Amino acid sequence: MNTMKRKRGRPAQEKENTHATVEGILALLKLGVVLAVAIAAPGAIRSLQFLGKKNTKADTCLYPSSARRTVERLWRQGVVDVVDTKNGYIVRLTDKGKKLTLSYDIDTMAIQKQEEWDGKWRMVFFDIPAGQIERIMFQRKLKNLGFFQMQRSVYICPYPCEKEIKFLREVWEMPHSVKLATVERIENDSDLRRHFRL
């Protein structure tokens, strides 16, 4: 006779609820998930429901009270807006919110290496005051992307990176402080070729 007791637990398909985060809510809104809300008072939400694309029920894995508080906080901070539509009140990203969601993409950004190098160098020049947080963040990201520092405000990379640099300029609001140049020849570039293994 088998005396072993079966372990009790939740069904394998059942997921535990988690607390909502700012990053999570913004990511859902950026993906186009529709968030319908019921307003209790100005600046306060009585209830909410994630309708989602293709009937995806995003609220099934979030504590409702946690999601409501997170959305209310984003609303008060001007990151999202509550819009009255023919289908009721829904939450949308403001311009401030859209810019904030861009910043979350920075960590996963990478420059694609060419299978065969085209022989051109991409140089980034910038004029951002020393000590300014944007300068520190920008330099740190350039190094993270694999750029080589030639001078204090000059970085170089052998691969196409125009869209990545434009993206960083937009997120950190410095459209006129950063310039990108593509050059076909740099004197004595043997050290650079060794550095990038070209």
N, C-alpha and C positions, 0 to 999 in steps of 0.2 A: 504494500500500500504506500502510495506516495504521500509523505507527510509534509512536503515543502509547501509553504504558503505562498500564494500569489501576491505579488506586490501591488498595492493599490496606488493608483496615480491617475493623472489626467490622460484622456485619449491622446494618441500621438499627434493627431491633426489639430488639437486645440492649442492655441497660442496664448501666452500670458500677455496681459495688457502692459504697456509701458507708458511712462510719462512723456508728454509732448515736449519738444525742444524748439527753440527759435529756428535752428537750422533745418529741422525736419519739416516744420510748417511751411517755411519759405521754399524748400525744395519741392513740396507737393504743389504749391501755388505756381511755381515756375513751370512745372510739368503740365499745368493746365487743369489740375484737379479743382472742381467747383466746390466751394465752401458756402453753404447756405446757412444763414443765421436768423435768429429771432431777437429783436431788440427789446430790452427791458427798460432802458433809460439811456440818455445821451452818454456815450462812452462805455456802456455796459451791455453785455450780451447775455440773454437769458438761456439760449440753447443754440447748438450748431449741429450741422450734419455734413460730412464729406460725401459728395455725390460721385465725384471722380469720373474719369473717362472709362468707357466700356463697363460701366456699372461697378467699378472697383470701389469697395467699401473700405476706405482708409481708416475710418473711425473704429473699425472692429479690433484694432490692435493698440488703440490709444485710450487712456482714461478720459472720458468726456469732460470732466471738470478741469483736468490739466490742459487739455486742448483749448477749452474756452478761455482759461486764464491767460494762456500764451498768446492767443489771437487778440484778446483785449489789450494786452501789453503792447503788441505790435501796432494796434490801432491808435493807442494813446501816443506812441512815439512817431506816428506818421509814416510808418513803414507799409501799412496796408490801409485801405479805405473800404468802407461799407457802402455799397451802391444799391439804390432801389431800382429793381428791374421789374418787368412784367411777371417774372416768375418768383418775385420776392427779393429779400435782401441777400446779396452775395458779397463775398470778400474778394477784393482785387489788390494786386501790388501797385503801390504808388511809384513814381519815378525814383524816389529815394529807396524804395524796396527793391526795385529792379536793379539798381546799382549795387545794393547790398548783396543780392544773390550772385552778382558777378564775382564778388570778392571770394566767395566760397569755391569758385572754380580755379582760383589761382594755385592752390595746393596740388592739383592734379595736372596742371599744365606741363607740357613737355615739347621740346623741339624735335621734329622728325629728322633723323639723319638720312642723307641721300645714299642710295646704293652705290652710286658713282658720283663723287664730288664734281661739281661743275666748275671748280677753279676760282670761284668768286668768294670774297670776304665780306661779311656783314658787320658794319661798325656802328655802335650806338654811342652817341654823344649826349651828354645832359648837363644842364646848368641849373642845379637845384641847390639852394643854400645849405652849407654844411650844418649838420646837427638837426636838420629838419627830418621829421619822421618818415616822410615820403622818400627822401634820399636814402635813408638807411634801409627801408623796405625794398626799394627798387634795386639797390646794389646787391642786397642779399638774394633777391630773386634771380638777377642776372647770373650770379655765381651758381645758384642752384640749377639754372637751365644749362649750365656748361660754358658760359662765356668766359673768355680770358681777359683779365684786366691789363690793358696796355699802359694806361696812365690813370690819374686820379678819377677822371670823368669820362674815360674812353674804354669801352669793352668791345671785344671782337668774337665773332662766331663764323664758322665756314658754311653754315646751312641756312636756308630761307627761314626767316623769323618775323616777317613784316606783321602778320596778323597777331602774333603773340605780343609784340612791342606795342602795337596800337591798342590791344586789349588792356595792357598794364597802364598805358597813358590814360585810358578812359576811366578805369577803376579808381586810380589815384588822382584824377583830375589835374593832369599836367600836360595838356596837349601841345603847348608851345615850348616846354622845357626839355623835351627829349627829341632828338633827331636820329634818323636811321639812314645810313649810306651803304651802297653796295659798290665795292671796288674790285677791279680785276687783277691788280698787282700791288704788292707791298714789298719794299726793298728788304732784303735779308729776312725772308719769311721762313727760313729753315727751322728756327726755334718753334714757330707757330705750327708748322707742319708736324713736327715731332710731338708737340703738345697734344694736338688733335689726332695724331696717328694717321696722317694723310699720306 
